[in-house]
Amino acid sequence: MKKVFLPLAGIIFSSSSFAQVQKIERPEIIKKLPATTTPSGLVQGKDLTIRIASFQLDPANGCAIHVNYVVKNNGTEAVDLNNVSVQAYLDDPQTRPTVTPPTYLFNGKYCYAAGGHALASFSTMLGPGQEKENTLHCFNLDREHYFNTSDNYTYTLVVDKANIIAEANENNNTAVSTFRGYLGQYPAALPADQYYLSNAFLILKTGADNKEKESEVNIRVIPSTTKNLTDTYNEFIKKVAKNETEFYSNASQTLPLGLFMSGTSYLTNPATSMAAFNQNGLGLVVEYKANFLLDAWKIEQAQLVLYFKDVNGLVHPTQGVKIITFNMPANTFLDGFAKHYLVCKTDNALNPVNIKVIEKLTSY
């Protein structure tokens, strides 16, 4: 009968590819079996499994995930955990445009990294049937995610993804927890003047008449319905140059907008604060410079996706992402004659209130 040796204390550290993860606050616990017995129901060889004991999503302070998990050696041979890691992935179901799309390919789908660490940094034996319990924390999720939704998210833990251990069964190394966003459940009351429009996207849906490649388009998101229109200072803009892009018929085009001539060199720009938008609303202007007098472009919908973040790059937990949809009246065209500008405005709650087509910007 083989004796079970006491494990050496493991040193736990954060994986360099998972920068969001902070220190492990709870010491490891290895549950030992009596040395005089051999566990039943084990498979021949080495076999690591993982399960999630508890899971918590905390919306406060940048949003964090706290997960307690248990790794077990389900095999008859002891496993050296040296450099064996646990890694986590988050499947975010949101399809809106974002600055940081998922980049980690997992099970045939791109996901976000959501924490990870090594189980041990030197020889630490896990005997047959023994378990190792740990806690994993992933902080500041609001930098890349927005959970003020009713969507379902999937959080997956993987042990020994690098296949350091040759196991009898390589198909039982994952544990999954699903959770729903906290829409309506987190009454955050944070000052609007500490959050700023950091990123903006415009999704334009073209109708039956395309915007030809030779035509130019200038887009402005104006942080006030009464701003001086002679310049684009403090506006989020996008210029589609001549011969740059065709907007195909019955298709959508997503355009990232950039802040032009901010009043400051920092994110803390009063002109683009959430408080300023809540006071003044905004205006969207799409200018069409037809290549030929008879050219025309039919627009069916314009949708703004706005991100409001604080100086640390964390989205506001309940108002961090605002999606404003302008559905065009029938036969909304821009052309080379007198229909040069599409103007869409919101109220101070960022609800769409007005859509019109004008010849000159002075009619804004």
C-alpha positions as CSV (number, residue, x, y, z in Angstrom):
1,M,0.0,0.0,0.0
2,K,1.4,3.4,-1.0
3,K,1.6,6.0,1.6
4,V,0.2,9.5,1.0
5,F,2.8,12.2,1.6
6,L,2.0,15.6,3.0
7,P,2.0,18.2,0.2
8,L,4.4,21.1,0.3
9,A,2.9,24.5,0.5
10,G,2.3,26.0,-2.9
11,I,3.1,29.5,-3.9
12,I,0.3,31.0,-6.0
13,F,0.8,33.7,-8.4
14,S,-1.1,35.5,-11.2
15,S,-0.6,34.4,-14.8
16,S,1.0,37.2,-16.9
17,S,-1.6,36.7,-19.6
18,F,-4.4,37.4,-17.2
19,A,-3.5,40.9,-15.9
20,Q,-7.0,41.5,-14.4
21,V,-6.4,38.9,-11.7
22,Q,-5.3,40.0,-8.3
23,K,-3.8,38.0,-5.4
24,I,-5.4,34.9,-4.0
25,E,-6.8,35.8,-0.7
26,R,-7.5,32.4,0.7
27,P,-4.8,29.8,1.4
28,E,-5.0,26.5,-0.4
29,I,-6.6,23.6,1.3
30,I,-5.7,20.0,0.4
31,K,-7.9,17.4,1.9
32,K,-6.0,14.2,2.8
33,L,-7.3,10.7,2.8
34,P,-6.3,8.2,5.4
35,A,-2.9,6.7,4.5
36,T,-4.2,3.2,5.1
37,T,-7.0,3.2,2.5
38,T,-7.1,3.4,-1.3
39,P,-10.0,5.5,-2.7
40,S,-12.5,3.6,-4.8
41,G,-13.9,4.7,-8.1
42,L,-10.7,6.2,-9.4
43,V,-9.4,5.7,-12.9
44,Q,-6.0,4.2,-13.7
45,G,-3.3,6.7,-14.1
46,K,-3.6,10.5,-13.5
47,D,-6.8,12.4,-14.0
48,L,-7.4,16.0,-12.9
49,T,-11.0,17.4,-12.7
50,I,-12.3,20.7,-11.6
51,R,-15.6,22.0,-10.2
52,I,-16.9,25.3,-9.1
53,A,-18.0,25.4,-5.5
54,S,-19.3,29.0,-5.4
55,F,-19.6,31.9,-7.8
56,Q,-20.3,35.6,-7.2
57,L,-20.6,38.6,-9.5
58,D,-20.0,41.9,-7.6
59,P,-21.1,45.0,-9.6
60,A,-19.5,47.5,-7.2
61,N,-16.1,49.1,-7.6
62,G,-15.5,48.3,-11.2
63,C,-17.3,44.9,-11.1
64,A,-15.5,41.7,-10.0
65,I,-16.0,37.9,-10.2
66,H,-15.1,35.8,-7.1
67,V,-15.1,32.0,-7.7
68,N,-14.2,29.2,-5.3
69,Y,-13.2,26.0,-7.1
70,V,-11.9,22.5,-6.3
71,V,-9.3,20.6,-8.3
72,K,-9.4,16.8,-7.7
73,N,-7.0,14.0,-8.7
74,N,-9.5,11.4,-9.9
75,G,-6.7,9.0,-10.8
76,T,-4.8,6.2,-9.0
77,E,-1.4,8.0,-9.5
78,A,-0.2,11.1,-7.7
79,V,0.0,14.3,-9.7
80,D,2.7,17.0,-9.4
81,L,0.9,20.3,-9.7
82,N,4.1,22.2,-10.4
83,N,3.3,24.8,-13.1
84,V,-0.2,23.4,-13.7
85,S,-2.6,26.4,-14.1
86,V,-6.3,27.2,-13.8
87,Q,-7.5,29.7,-16.4
88,A,-10.9,31.3,-16.8
89,Y,-12.8,32.6,-19.9
90,L,-15.9,34.7,-20.1
91,D,-18.4,34.4,-23.0
92,D,-20.0,37.8,-23.3
93,P,-23.2,37.5,-25.5
94,Q,-23.3,41.2,-26.4
95,T,-23.0,42.0,-30.2
96,R,-22.7,45.8,-30.0
97,P,-19.5,47.3,-31.3
98,T,-16.7,47.6,-28.8
99,V,-13.2,48.8,-28.5
100,T,-11.9,45.5,-27.1
101,P,-13.4,42.5,-28.9
102,P,-12.7,39.0,-27.5
103,T,-9.4,37.5,-28.6
104,Y,-9.1,34.2,-26.8
105,L,-10.2,31.2,-28.9
106,F,-11.8,28.6,-26.6
107,N,-13.9,25.7,-27.8
108,G,-14.2,27.2,-31.3
109,K,-15.4,30.6,-30.0
110,Y,-13.7,33.8,-29.2
111,C,-14.0,34.7,-25.5
112,Y,-12.5,37.2,-23.0
113,A,-9.7,36.2,-20.5
114,A,-11.3,36.3,-17.1
115,G,-8.6,35.4,-14.6
116,G,-6.0,32.6,-14.0
117,H,-3.1,31.5,-12.0
118,A,-0.7,28.6,-11.4
119,L,-1.7,26.0,-8.8
120,A,1.9,25.7,-7.6
121,S,5.3,27.0,-8.6
122,F,7.3,24.0,-7.3
123,S,6.7,20.3,-6.7
124,T,3.3,19.9,-4.9
125,M,1.9,16.4,-5.0
126,L,-1.8,15.7,-5.2
127,G,-2.4,12.1,-4.2
128,P,-5.1,9.7,-5.5
129,G,-8.5,11.1,-4.7
130,Q,-7.1,14.2,-3.0
131,E,-8.6,17.7,-3.6
132,K,-7.1,21.2,-3.7
133,E,-9.4,24.1,-3.1
134,N,-8.7,27.7,-4.1
135,T,-10.2,31.1,-4.7
136,L,-9.9,33.1,-7.9
137,H,-10.7,36.8,-8.2
138,C,-11.0,38.8,-11.4
139,F,-11.3,42.6,-10.9
140,N,-12.2,45.6,-13.0
141,L,-14.4,43.8,-15.5
142,D,-16.1,47.1,-16.3
143,R,-13.1,48.0,-18.5
144,E,-14.3,45.6,-21.2
145,H,-17.8,44.5,-20.2
146,Y,-21.2,46.0,-19.3
147,F,-23.4,43.7,-17.2
148,N,-26.4,46.0,-16.7
149,T,-28.4,43.7,-19.0
150,S,-30.7,40.7,-18.7
151,D,-28.4,38.6,-20.9
152,N,-26.9,35.3,-19.8
153,Y,-23.1,35.0,-19.5
154,T,-20.9,31.9,-19.3
155,Y,-17.9,31.7,-17.1
156,T,-15.6,28.7,-17.7
157,L,-12.7,27.4,-15.7
158,V,-10.0,25.2,-17.3
159,V,-7.4,23.2,-15.4
160,D,-4.2,22.2,-17.2
161,K,-5.1,23.8,-20.5
162,A,-1.5,23.5,-21.6
163,N,-1.7,19.6,-21.1
164,I,1.3,19.5,-18.8
165,I,-0.1,16.4,-17.2
166,A,-0.8,13.3,-19.3
167,E,-4.2,12.3,-18.1
168,A,-6.4,9.2,-18.5
169,N,-9.2,11.5,-19.5
170,E,-8.5,14.9,-21.1
171,N,-12.2,15.8,-21.5
172,N,-13.1,16.5,-17.9
173,N,-10.9,19.6,-17.2
174,T,-13.5,22.3,-17.4
175,A,-16.2,23.7,-15.1
176,V,-18.9,26.1,-16.2
177,S,-21.0,28.7,-14.3
178,T,-23.7,30.7,-16.1
179,F,-25.1,34.0,-14.7
180,R,-27.4,36.7,-15.7
181,G,-26.7,40.4,-15.9
182,Y,-27.9,42.6,-13.0
183,L,-30.3,44.8,-15.0
184,G,-32.5,46.7,-12.5
185,Q,-30.9,45.1,-9.5
186,Y,-28.0,47.4,-8.7
187,P,-29.1,50.9,-7.7
188,A,-25.8,52.7,-8.3
189,A,-25.9,56.5,-7.7
190,L,-22.6,57.8,-9.1
191,P,-22.0,61.4,-10.0
192,A,-22.6,62.0,-13.8
193,D,-19.8,64.6,-13.9
194,Q,-17.2,62.0,-13.2
195,Y,-18.0,59.9,-16.3
196,Y,-17.2,61.0,-19.8
197,L,-18.0,59.9,-23.3
198,S,-14.9,57.8,-24.1
199,N,-15.9,55.8,-27.2
200,A,-18.7,56.2,-29.8
201,F,-19.8,54.1,-32.8
202,L,-22.4,54.8,-35.5
203,I,-24.2,51.9,-37.2
204,L,-25.7,53.1,-40.5
205,K,-28.3,50.9,-42.2
206,T,-28.5,51.7,-45.9
207,G,-31.7,51.1,-47.9
208,A,-32.3,50.3,-51.5
209,D,-30.0,53.0,-52.8
210,N,-26.4,52.7,-51.9
211,K,-23.8,55.3,-51.0
212,E,-21.3,55.0,-53.9
213,K,-17.6,54.7,-53.2
214,E,-16.8,58.0,-54.9
215,S,-19.0,60.0,-52.5
216,E,-17.8,61.6,-49.3
217,V,-19.4,61.4,-45.8
218,N,-18.7,63.5,-42.7
219,I,-20.2,62.5,-39.4
220,R,-20.5,64.5,-36.2
221,V,-21.8,63.7,-32.8
222,I,-22.4,67.1,-31.2
223,P,-22.5,67.2,-27.4
224,S,-25.2,69.9,-27.3
225,T,-28.2,70.8,-29.4
226,T,-27.1,74.5,-29.3
227,K,-23.4,74.2,-29.9
228,N,-21.5,76.6,-32.2
229,L,-21.4,74.6,-35.4
230,T,-18.5,76.5,-37.1
231,D,-16.0,74.0,-35.6
232,T,-16.0,70.4,-34.5
233,Y,-14.2,71.0,-31.2
234,N,-15.2,68.4,-28.5
235,E,-17.2,66.4,-31.0
236,F,-16.9,62.8,-32.0
237,I,-16.4,62.7,-35.7
238,K,-15.7,60.4,-38.6
239,K,-14.7,61.3,-42.2
240,V,-15.3,58.8,-45.0
241,A,-13.1,60.1,-47.8
242,K,-13.7,60.0,-51.5
243,N,-13.1,56.6,-53.0
244,E,-12.7,55.1,-49.5
245,T,-15.8,52.9,-48.9
246,E,-19.0,52.0,-50.5
247,F,-22.0,51.6,-48.3
248,Y,-23.9,48.7,-50.0
249,S,-27.6,48.6,-50.5
250,N,-29.7,46.9,-47.7
251,A,-26.6,46.5,-45.5
252,S,-25.2,48.0,-42.3
253,Q,-21.9,49.8,-41.8
254,T,-20.3,50.2,-38.4
255,L,-18.1,53.3,-38.0
256,P,-15.9,54.1,-35.0
257,L,-15.9,57.8,-34.1
258,G,-13.0,59.8,-32.6
259,L,-12.9,62.8,-30.3
260,F,-11.7,65.9,-32.1
261,M,-9.9,68.8,-30.4
262,S,-10.9,67.9,-26.8
263,G,-10.9,70.8,-24.4
264,T,-8.3,68.9,-22.4
265,S,-5.7,66.3,-23.1
266,Y,-7.3,63.9,-20.6
267,L,-10.5,61.9,-20.5
268,T,-11.8,64.4,-17.9
269,N,-13.3,66.7,-20.5
270,P,-16.3,68.7,-19.1
271,A,-17.7,69.2,-22.6
272,T,-18.1,65.5,-23.0
273,S,-19.1,64.5,-19.5
274,M,-22.3,62.5,-18.9
275,A,-23.6,65.5,-16.9
276,A,-23.2,67.8,-20.0
277,F,-25.2,65.3,-22.2
278,N,-27.8,65.0,-19.4
279,Q,-28.2,68.7,-19.5
280,N,-28.0,69.5,-23.2
281,G,-28.7,66.2,-25.1
282,L,-26.8,65.7,-28.4
283,G,-27.1,66.0,-32.1
284,L,-26.0,63.6,-34.9
285,V,-25.2,65.1,-38.3
286,V,-24.5,63.0,-41.4
287,E,-23.2,65.1,-44.3
288,Y,-23.4,63.5,-47.8
289,K,-21.1,65.0,-50.5
290,A,-22.4,63.3,-53.7
291,N,-19.9,62.5,-56.4
292,F,-22.5,63.3,-59.0
293,L,-25.5,65.6,-58.9
294,L,-27.9,62.7,-59.5
295,D,-26.4,60.4,-56.9
296,A,-28.6,59.6,-53.9
297,W,-28.2,57.6,-50.7
298,K,-31.2,56.0,-48.8
299,I,-30.7,55.7,-45.1
300,E,-33.2,53.5,-43.1
301,Q,-31.6,53.7,-39.6
302,A,-28.9,55.3,-37.7
303,Q,-27.8,53.8,-34.3
304,L,-25.4,55.4,-31.9
305,V,-23.5,53.3,-29.3
306,L,-22.0,55.4,-26.6
307,Y,-19.6,54.4,-23.8
308,F,-19.3,56.5,-20.7
309,K,-16.3,55.8,-18.5
310,D,-14.5,57.3,-15.5
311,V,-10.8,58.3,-15.4
312,N,-9.9,54.7,-14.7
313,G,-11.5,53.4,-17.8
314,L,-14.4,51.8,-16.0
315,V,-17.9,52.2,-17.5
316,H,-20.7,53.6,-15.4
317,P,-22.4,50.5,-13.9
318,T,-25.9,51.4,-14.9
319,Q,-25.6,54.1,-17.5
320,G,-22.2,53.1,-19.0
321,V,-23.5,52.1,-22.4
322,K,-26.2,54.1,-24.2
323,I,-27.7,52.9,-27.5
324,I,-29.7,55.5,-29.4
325,T,-31.7,54.3,-32.4
326,F,-33.0,56.7,-35.0
327,N,-35.5,55.0,-37.3
328,M,-35.9,57.1,-40.5
329,P,-39.2,58.2,-41.9
330,A,-40.1,56.6,-45.2
331,N,-38.0,57.7,-48.2
332,T,-35.3,59.4,-46.2
333,F,-32.7,60.2,-48.9
334,L,-29.6,62.4,-49.2
335,D,-28.7,63.5,-52.6
336,G,-26.6,66.0,-54.7
337,F,-29.4,68.6,-55.0
338,A,-30.7,70.0,-51.7
339,K,-30.7,67.1,-49.3
340,H,-27.1,67.3,-48.0
341,Y,-27.5,66.8,-44.2
342,L,-29.3,64.3,-42.1
343,V,-29.8,65.7,-38.6
344,C,-30.9,63.6,-35.6
345,K,-31.4,65.0,-32.1
346,T,-32.1,63.7,-28.6
347,D,-33.5,65.1,-25.4
348,N,-31.4,65.4,-22.3
349,A,-32.2,61.8,-21.4
350,L,-30.7,60.8,-24.7
351,N,-34.0,59.7,-26.2
352,P,-34.5,60.4,-30.0
353,V,-36.8,63.3,-30.5
354,N,-36.2,64.8,-33.9
355,I,-35.1,63.7,-37.4
356,K,-34.8,65.9,-40.5
357,V,-33.0,66.4,-43.8
358,I,-31.7,69.9,-44.6
359,E,-29.8,71.6,-47.3
360,K,-27.5,73.9,-45.2
361,L,-26.1,73.3,-41.7
362,T,-27.5,76.7,-40.6
363,S,-30.9,75.0,-40.5
364,Y,-29.5,72.6,-37.8
